[in-house]
């Protein structure tokens, strides 16, 4: 009986520790993600973050890769690219300004990372997406126009079928 009690205690104790470790890992990961989002426009340093979290750079790097499946630098670049794509689509700012404002060290790095992820340059992407948006707007307007015409036609037919019959005059 004593062996069973000890075994049960060990299972509960170990399970509780795992849950606690998971919570701590989640908190660490949230801290890292928060750091990236707050600093993506500037130099994001894994070393500085590791110092801030009181762990080695390699430990933090392995932890991040294990938790997310991507390397820290890749993650930072993805965040930067998300903001850059938004700027490319919804602003008229030049590409150099977008690259700098999104934390890329220069336009060459921005262009390289962008090509690796999108298979084209930022300027090609901007042009392609604007053409695509115009085409989608034209298609959408065409569908709306067609629906309006069909609706008018149905309303006209409905009015004709529900028109009151002429009154029969009794003599």
C-alpha positions in Angstrom: 0.0 0.0 0.0 2.8 2.4 0.9 4.4 1.8 -2.6 1.1 2.7 -4.3 0.8 5.8 -2.2 4.3 6.9 -3.1 3.8 6.2 -6.8 0.5 8.1 -6.8 2.1 11.0 -5.0 5.0 11.0 -7.5 2.6 11.0 -10.5 0.6 13.9 -9.1 3.7 15.8 -8.1 5.3 15.3 -11.5 2.1 16.3 -13.3 1.8 19.4 -11.3 5.3 20.4 -12.1 4.7 19.8 -15.8 1.7 22.1 -15.8 3.7 24.7 -13.9 6.6 24.4 -16.5 4.1 24.7 -19.3 2.7 27.9 -17.8 6.2 29.3 -17.3 7.1 28.4 -20.9 3.9 30.2 -22.2 4.8 33.3 -20.2 8.4 33.2 -21.6 7.1 32.9 -25.1 4.6 35.7 -24.6 7.4 37.9 -23.2 9.5 37.2 -26.3 6.6 37.9 -28.7 5.8 41.1 -26.9 9.4 42.2 -27.2 9.5 41.5 -30.9 6.2 43.4 -31.6 7.4 46.4 -29.5 10.8 46.5 -31.1 10.5 45.2 -34.7 11.1 48.7 -36.2 14.5 48.8 -34.6 17.4 46.4 -34.1 15.9 43.3 -32.4 18.7 41.5 -30.6 18.4 37.9 -29.3 21.4 38.7 -27.1 19.7 41.7 -25.5 16.5 39.7 -25.0 18.4 36.8 -23.5 20.2 39.1 -21.1 16.8 40.6 -20.1 15.4 37.1 -19.4 18.6 35.9 -17.6 19.3 33.1 -20.0 22.0 32.4 -22.6 21.5 33.4 -26.2 21.7 29.8 -27.3 19.2 28.6 -24.6 16.8 31.3 -25.7 17.2 30.4 -29.3 16.6 26.7 -28.8 13.6 27.5 -26.6 12.0 29.8 -29.2 12.6 27.3 -32.0 11.1 24.4 -29.9 8.1 26.4 -29.0 7.3 28.0 -32.4 9.0 25.8 -35.0 10.8 28.8 -36.5 14.1 30.5 -35.7 14.0 33.8 -33.9 15.4 35.8 -36.8 12.8 34.3 -39.2 10.0 35.2 -36.8 11.3 38.8 -36.6 11.4 39.0 -40.4 7.9 37.7 -40.7 6.6 40.3 -38.3 8.4 43.0 -40.3 7.2 41.6 -43.6 3.5 41.7 -42.4 3.8 45.4 -41.6 5.7 46.1 -44.9 3.1 44.3 -47.0 0.4 46.4 -45.4 2.3 49.5 -46.2 2.9 48.4 -49.8 -0.8 47.8 -50.3 -2.3 50.7 -48.5 0.2 53.6 -48.8 2.0 55.4 -51.5 5.3 55.6 -49.5 8.4 54.6 -51.3 9.9 51.2 -50.8 13.1 52.5 -49.1 11.0 54.3 -46.5 8.8 51.2 -45.9 11.9 49.0 -45.5 13.5 51.4 -42.9 10.2 52.0 -41.0 9.7 48.2 -40.7 13.1 47.6 -39.2 15.1 46.3 -42.1 18.7 47.5 -42.1 18.6 48.5 -45.8 16.6 47.9 -49.0 18.8 45.1 -50.1 18.0 43.0 -47.0 14.3 43.9 -47.4 14.3 42.9 -51.0 16.1 39.6 -50.3 13.8 38.6 -47.4 10.7 39.7 -49.5 11.8 37.7 -52.5 12.4 34.6 -50.3 8.8 34.8 -49.0 6.8 36.2 -51.9 8.9 35.1 -55.0 9.1 38.7 -56.3 10.4 42.1 -55.4 8.3 44.5 -53.2 7.6 46.8 -56.1 6.5 43.9 -58.3 4.2 42.7 -55.5 2.7 46.2 -55.1 1.9 46.5 -58.8 0.5 43.0 -59.0 -1.7 43.4 -56.0 -3.0 46.7 -57.2 -3.9 45.2 -60.5 -5.6 42.3 -58.7 -7.6 44.6 -56.5 -8.8 46.6 -59.5 -9.8 43.4 -61.3 -11.7 42.2 -58.2 -13.5 45.5 -57.9 -14.5 45.4 -61.6 -15.8 41.8 -61.2 -17.6 42.7 -58.0 -19.2 45.7 -59.7 -20.2 43.6 -62.7 -21.8 41.0 -60.4 -23.7 43.8 -58.5 -24.9 45.3 -61.8 -26.1 41.9 -63.0 -27.9 41.2 -59.7 -29.6 44.6 -59.9 -30.8 43.9 -63.4 -32.2 40.4 -62.3 -33.8 42.0 -59.3 -35.5 44.7 -61.4 -36.7 42.0 -63.8 -38.2 39.9 -61.0 -39.9 42.9 -59.4 -41.4 43.8 -62.8 -42.7 40.2 -63.3 -44.0 40.1 -59.7 -45.9 43.4 -60.2 -47.5 42.1 -63.4 -48.7 38.9 -62.0 -50.1 40.5 -58.8 -51.8 43.4 -60.6 -55.5 43.5 -59.7 -57.8 42.0 -62.3 -60.1 44.5 -63.9 -63.4 44.7 -62.2 -66.3 42.9 -63.8 -69.2 45.2 -64.0 -72.5 43.5 -63.2 -75.6 44.6 -65.0 
